[in-house]
Amino acid sequence: MNVWIAIGVTAVGCYLVKYLGLSAPAGVLERPLVKRLAALLPVALLAALTAQETFADGGHLMLDARAAGVAVAAVALVLRAPFLVVVGVAVVVAAGVRALGG
């Protein structure tokens, strides 16, 4: 039953956050600082989630095949490779490292 309470509280909280965003005055939303933060916040959240899923195992730092894939993907991005090539190279490297026992 505790899980359903948590789901209900989360649903109500998400609804209230959405409602507060919709009820904010237009003048507040047009400020340059708010616009910049609204544009950068999703990128920062996605980067944090990616880093947490890639480099963490519980509360410990974990460097494994995922980290190798991300490193190779970063190099491919610096070299301006197309997105599909970046993803493909990262997958191949991560799979190779796992196959070698890493």
PyMOL commands that place a pseudoatom at each C-alpha (Angstrom):
pseudoatom trace, name=CA, resn=MET, resi=1, chain=A, elem=C, hetatm=0, pos=[0.000, 0.000, 0.000]
pseudoatom trace, name=CA, resn=ASN, resi=2, chain=A, elem=C, hetatm=0, pos=[2.926, 2.372, 0.638]
pseudoatom trace, name=CA, resn=VAL, resi=3, chain=A, elem=C, hetatm=0, pos=[3.873, 2.222, -3.032]
pseudoatom trace, name=CA, resn=TRP, resi=4, chain=A, elem=C, hetatm=0, pos=[0.445, 3.499, -4.065]
pseudoatom trace, name=CA, resn=ILE, resi=5, chain=A, elem=C, hetatm=0, pos=[0.675, 6.350, -1.585]
pseudoatom trace, name=CA, resn=ALA, resi=6, chain=A, elem=C, hetatm=0, pos=[4.037, 7.318, -3.057]
pseudoatom trace, name=CA, resn=ILE, resi=7, chain=A, elem=C, hetatm=0, pos=[2.605, 7.134, -6.583]
pseudoatom trace, name=CA, resn=GLY, resi=8, chain=A, elem=C, hetatm=0, pos=[-0.355, 9.289, -5.575]
pseudoatom trace, name=CA, resn=VAL, resi=9, chain=A, elem=C, hetatm=0, pos=[1.799, 11.889, -3.833]
pseudoatom trace, name=CA, resn=THR, resi=10, chain=A, elem=C, hetatm=0, pos=[4.131, 12.006, -6.820]
pseudoatom trace, name=CA, resn=ALA, resi=11, chain=A, elem=C, hetatm=0, pos=[1.246, 12.425, -9.256]
pseudoatom trace, name=CA, resn=VAL, resi=12, chain=A, elem=C, hetatm=0, pos=[-0.265, 15.262, -7.208]
pseudoatom trace, name=CA, resn=GLY, resi=13, chain=A, elem=C, hetatm=0, pos=[3.164, 16.898, -6.868]
pseudoatom trace, name=CA, resn=CYS, resi=14, chain=A, elem=C, hetatm=0, pos=[3.781, 16.721, -10.621]
pseudoatom trace, name=CA, resn=TYR, resi=15, chain=A, elem=C, hetatm=0, pos=[0.354, 18.210, -11.301]
pseudoatom trace, name=CA, resn=LEU, resi=16, chain=A, elem=C, hetatm=0, pos=[0.977, 21.077, -8.873]
pseudoatom trace, name=CA, resn=VAL, resi=17, chain=A, elem=C, hetatm=0, pos=[4.395, 21.842, -10.362]
pseudoatom trace, name=CA, resn=LYS, resi=18, chain=A, elem=C, hetatm=0, pos=[2.869, 21.909, -13.844]
pseudoatom trace, name=CA, resn=TYR, resi=19, chain=A, elem=C, hetatm=0, pos=[0.015, 24.116, -12.616]
pseudoatom trace, name=CA, resn=LEU, resi=20, chain=A, elem=C, hetatm=0, pos=[2.433, 26.564, -10.973]
pseudoatom trace, name=CA, resn=GLY, resi=21, chain=A, elem=C, hetatm=0, pos=[4.392, 26.800, -14.215]
pseudoatom trace, name=CA, resn=LEU, resi=22, chain=A, elem=C, hetatm=0, pos=[1.250, 27.524, -16.204]
pseudoatom trace, name=CA, resn=SER, resi=23, chain=A, elem=C, hetatm=0, pos=[0.018, 30.115, -13.702]
pseudoatom trace, name=CA, resn=ALA, resi=24, chain=A, elem=C, hetatm=0, pos=[3.288, 32.086, -13.643]
pseudoatom trace, name=CA, resn=PRO, resi=25, chain=A, elem=C, hetatm=0, pos=[2.888, 35.640, -14.949]
pseudoatom trace, name=CA, resn=ALA, resi=26, chain=A, elem=C, hetatm=0, pos=[4.082, 36.221, -18.507]
pseudoatom trace, name=CA, resn=GLY, resi=27, chain=A, elem=C, hetatm=0, pos=[6.417, 38.979, -17.319]
pseudoatom trace, name=CA, resn=VAL, resi=28, chain=A, elem=C, hetatm=0, pos=[8.384, 36.516, -15.223]
pseudoatom trace, name=CA, resn=LEU, resi=29, chain=A, elem=C, hetatm=0, pos=[8.724, 34.062, -18.101]
pseudoatom trace, name=CA, resn=GLU, resi=30, chain=A, elem=C, hetatm=0, pos=[10.008, 36.743, -20.478]
pseudoatom trace, name=CA, resn=ARG, resi=31, chain=A, elem=C, hetatm=0, pos=[13.015, 37.687, -18.345]
pseudoatom trace, name=CA, resn=PRO, resi=32, chain=A, elem=C, hetatm=0, pos=[16.342, 36.829, -20.030]
pseudoatom trace, name=CA, resn=LEU, resi=33, chain=A, elem=C, hetatm=0, pos=[17.662, 34.909, -17.013]
pseudoatom trace, name=CA, resn=VAL, resi=34, chain=A, elem=C, hetatm=0, pos=[14.535, 32.750, -16.826]
pseudoatom trace, name=CA, resn=LYS, resi=35, chain=A, elem=C, hetatm=0, pos=[14.734, 32.044, -20.573]
pseudoatom trace, name=CA, resn=ARG, resi=36, chain=A, elem=C, hetatm=0, pos=[18.393, 31.000, -20.317]
pseudoatom trace, name=CA, resn=LEU, resi=37, chain=A, elem=C, hetatm=0, pos=[17.724, 28.763, -17.323]
pseudoatom trace, name=CA, resn=ALA, resi=38, chain=A, elem=C, hetatm=0, pos=[14.719, 27.188, -19.031]
pseudoatom trace, name=CA, resn=ALA, resi=39, chain=A, elem=C, hetatm=0, pos=[16.846, 26.423, -22.088]
pseudoatom trace, name=CA, resn=LEU, resi=40, chain=A, elem=C, hetatm=0, pos=[19.787, 24.978, -20.130]
pseudoatom trace, name=CA, resn=LEU, resi=41, chain=A, elem=C, hetatm=0, pos=[17.954, 23.042, -17.408]
pseudoatom trace, name=CA, resn=PRO, resi=42, chain=A, elem=C, hetatm=0, pos=[16.853, 20.064, -19.546]
pseudoatom trace, name=CA, resn=VAL, resi=43, chain=A, elem=C, hetatm=0, pos=[20.385, 19.620, -20.899]
pseudoatom trace, name=CA, resn=ALA, resi=44, chain=A, elem=C, hetatm=0, pos=[21.872, 19.737, -17.401]
pseudoatom trace, name=CA, resn=LEU, resi=45, chain=A, elem=C, hetatm=0, pos=[19.344, 17.228, -16.064]
pseudoatom trace, name=CA, resn=LEU, resi=46, chain=A, elem=C, hetatm=0, pos=[19.927, 14.839, -18.953]
pseudoatom trace, name=CA, resn=ALA, resi=47, chain=A, elem=C, hetatm=0, pos=[23.703, 15.096, -18.515]
pseudoatom trace, name=CA, resn=ALA, resi=48, chain=A, elem=C, hetatm=0, pos=[23.403, 14.415, -14.783]
pseudoatom trace, name=CA, resn=LEU, resi=49, chain=A, elem=C, hetatm=0, pos=[21.172, 11.396, -15.339]
pseudoatom trace, name=CA, resn=THR, resi=50, chain=A, elem=C, hetatm=0, pos=[23.512, 10.041, -18.006]
pseudoatom trace, name=CA, resn=ALA, resi=51, chain=A, elem=C, hetatm=0, pos=[26.547, 10.491, -15.770]
pseudoatom trace, name=CA, resn=GLN, resi=52, chain=A, elem=C, hetatm=0, pos=[24.802, 8.849, -12.823]
pseudoatom trace, name=CA, resn=GLU, resi=53, chain=A, elem=C, hetatm=0, pos=[23.701, 5.851, -14.877]
pseudoatom trace, name=CA, resn=THR, resi=54, chain=A, elem=C, hetatm=0, pos=[27.108, 5.512, -16.555]
pseudoatom trace, name=CA, resn=PHE, resi=55, chain=A, elem=C, hetatm=0, pos=[29.524, 6.025, -13.696]
pseudoatom trace, name=CA, resn=ALA, resi=56, chain=A, elem=C, hetatm=0, pos=[27.638, 5.016, -10.537]
pseudoatom trace, name=CA, resn=ASP, resi=57, chain=A, elem=C, hetatm=0, pos=[26.779, 1.689, -8.985]
pseudoatom trace, name=CA, resn=GLY, resi=58, chain=A, elem=C, hetatm=0, pos=[24.785, 2.470, -5.888]
pseudoatom trace, name=CA, resn=GLY, resi=59, chain=A, elem=C, hetatm=0, pos=[26.985, 4.879, -3.994]
pseudoatom trace, name=CA, resn=HIS, resi=60, chain=A, elem=C, hetatm=0, pos=[30.245, 3.825, -5.634]
pseudoatom trace, name=CA, resn=LEU, resi=61, chain=A, elem=C, hetatm=0, pos=[32.118, 5.039, -8.703]
pseudoatom trace, name=CA, resn=MET, resi=62, chain=A, elem=C, hetatm=0, pos=[32.081, 2.363, -11.408]
pseudoatom trace, name=CA, resn=LEU, resi=63, chain=A, elem=C, hetatm=0, pos=[34.334, 2.475, -14.456]
pseudoatom trace, name=CA, resn=ASP, resi=64, chain=A, elem=C, hetatm=0, pos=[33.375, -0.316, -16.838]
pseudoatom trace, name=CA, resn=ALA, resi=65, chain=A, elem=C, hetatm=0, pos=[32.382, -0.843, -20.463]
pseudoatom trace, name=CA, resn=ARG, resi=66, chain=A, elem=C, hetatm=0, pos=[29.822, 1.959, -20.297]
pseudoatom trace, name=CA, resn=ALA, resi=67, chain=A, elem=C, hetatm=0, pos=[32.542, 4.460, -19.391]
pseudoatom trace, name=CA, resn=ALA, resi=68, chain=A, elem=C, hetatm=0, pos=[34.657, 3.286, -22.326]
pseudoatom trace, name=CA, resn=GLY, resi=69, chain=A, elem=C, hetatm=0, pos=[31.688, 3.726, -24.657]
pseudoatom trace, name=CA, resn=VAL, resi=70, chain=A, elem=C, hetatm=0, pos=[31.031, 7.245, -23.385]
pseudoatom trace, name=CA, resn=ALA, resi=71, chain=A, elem=C, hetatm=0, pos=[34.711, 8.154, -23.744]
pseudoatom trace, name=CA, resn=VAL, resi=72, chain=A, elem=C, hetatm=0, pos=[34.818, 6.963, -27.347]
pseudoatom trace, name=CA, resn=ALA, resi=73, chain=A, elem=C, hetatm=0, pos=[31.539, 8.751, -28.069]
pseudoatom trace, name=CA, resn=ALA, resi=74, chain=A, elem=C, hetatm=0, pos=[33.028, 11.973, -26.686]
pseudoatom trace, name=CA, resn=VAL, resi=75, chain=A, elem=C, hetatm=0, pos=[36.044, 11.616, -28.962]
pseudoatom trace, name=CA, resn=ALA, resi=76, chain=A, elem=C, hetatm=0, pos=[33.766, 10.972, -31.937]
pseudoatom trace, name=CA, resn=LEU, resi=77, chain=A, elem=C, hetatm=0, pos=[31.776, 14.096, -31.080]
pseudoatom trace, name=CA, resn=VAL, resi=78, chain=A, elem=C, hetatm=0, pos=[34.944, 16.177, -30.872]
pseudoatom trace, name=CA, resn=LEU, resi=79, chain=A, elem=C, hetatm=0, pos=[35.857, 14.860, -34.329]
pseudoatom trace, name=CA, resn=ARG, resi=80, chain=A, elem=C, hetatm=0, pos=[32.369, 15.967, -35.505]
pseudoatom trace, name=CA, resn=ALA, resi=81, chain=A, elem=C, hetatm=0, pos=[31.178, 12.515, -36.490]
pseudoatom trace, name=CA, resn=PRO, resi=82, chain=A, elem=C, hetatm=0, pos=[27.482, 12.131, -37.403]
pseudoatom trace, name=CA, resn=PHE, resi=83, chain=A, elem=C, hetatm=0, pos=[25.198, 11.150, -34.525]
pseudoatom trace, name=CA, resn=LEU, resi=84, chain=A, elem=C, hetatm=0, pos=[24.557, 7.616, -35.767]
pseudoatom trace, name=CA, resn=VAL, resi=85, chain=A, elem=C, hetatm=0, pos=[28.298, 7.033, -36.112]
pseudoatom trace, name=CA, resn=VAL, resi=86, chain=A, elem=C, hetatm=0, pos=[28.829, 8.313, -32.547]
pseudoatom trace, name=CA, resn=VAL, resi=87, chain=A, elem=C, hetatm=0, pos=[26.194, 5.929, -31.188]
pseudoatom trace, name=CA, resn=GLY, resi=88, chain=A, elem=C, hetatm=0, pos=[27.454, 3.019, -33.293]
pseudoatom trace, name=CA, resn=VAL, resi=89, chain=A, elem=C, hetatm=0, pos=[31.075, 3.462, -32.259]
pseudoatom trace, name=CA, resn=ALA, resi=90, chain=A, elem=C, hetatm=0, pos=[30.069, 3.736, -28.589]
pseudoatom trace, name=CA, resn=VAL, resi=91, chain=A, elem=C, hetatm=0, pos=[28.008, 0.560, -28.808]
pseudoatom trace, name=CA, resn=VAL, resi=92, chain=A, elem=C, hetatm=0, pos=[30.759, -1.384, -30.569]
pseudoatom trace, name=CA, resn=VAL, resi=93, chain=A, elem=C, hetatm=0, pos=[33.419, -0.275, -28.060]
pseudoatom trace, name=CA, resn=ALA, resi=94, chain=A, elem=C, hetatm=0, pos=[31.217, -0.992, -25.031]
pseudoatom trace, name=CA, resn=ALA, resi=95, chain=A, elem=C, hetatm=0, pos=[30.336, -4.426, -26.421]
pseudoatom trace, name=CA, resn=GLY, resi=96, chain=A, elem=C, hetatm=0, pos=[33.990, -5.130, -27.193]
pseudoatom trace, name=CA, resn=VAL, resi=97, chain=A, elem=C, hetatm=0, pos=[35.113, -4.190, -23.706]
pseudoatom trace, name=CA, resn=ARG, resi=98, chain=A, elem=C, hetatm=0, pos=[32.387, -6.376, -22.180]
pseudoatom trace, name=CA, resn=ALA, resi=99, chain=A, elem=C, hetatm=0, pos=[33.338, -9.274, -24.447]
pseudoatom trace, name=CA, resn=LEU, resi=100, chain=A, elem=C, hetatm=0, pos=[36.949, -8.954, -23.295]
pseudoatom trace, name=CA, resn=GLY, resi=101, chain=A, elem=C, hetatm=0, pos=[35.793, -9.180, -19.705]
pseudoatom trace, name=CA, resn=GLY, resi=102, chain=A, elem=C, hetatm=0, pos=[35.734, -5.527, -18.706]
for i in range(1, 102): cmd.bond("trace and resi %d" % i, "trace and resi %d" % (i + 1))
show_as sticks, trace
zoom trace
